[in-house]
Amino acid sequence: MMEHALATHCWNCGYECNHHSAPGDDHAPPSDGDISVCINCGKLAIFDASMPDKVRRPSPSESIELHQDPEVHQMLIAWYRAKHMTER
């Protein structure tokens, strides 16, 4: 999986992430509207180049839609497992 350099800051915890990768498309950099999961706190964000931190908090309707998406659910499970395996 190819990583792309792009500094973002989580809207929830402020964590700075400098690299992003997309499952399923190794060569695609993040685009506006793509989903991001904060590696630190696990909150979902939406890539948005017009925002100062390059990501934004999902709207309430986007949040509901995202949490009903099976692929997003799998991403959050993967984040949870990775996060808790490294904390041991």
Long-range contacts (C-beta under 8 A, 24 or more apart in sequence): 1-26, 2-26, 2-27, 4-29, 4-30, 6-30, 6-54, 7-54, 8-36, 8-45, 8-47, 8-53, 8-54, 8-55, 9-53, 9-54, 9-55, 10-38, 10-40, 10-41, 10-43, 10-45, 10-53, 10-55, 11-43, 11-45, 11-53, 11-55, 11-56, 11-57, 12-38, 12-41, 12-43, 12-57, 13-38, 13-40, 13-41, 13-43, 15-39, 15-40, 15-41, 23-75, 35-66, 35-72, 35-75, 37-75, 37-76, 37-79, 39-79, 39-83, 42-76, 42-79, 42-80, 42-83, 44-72, 44-76
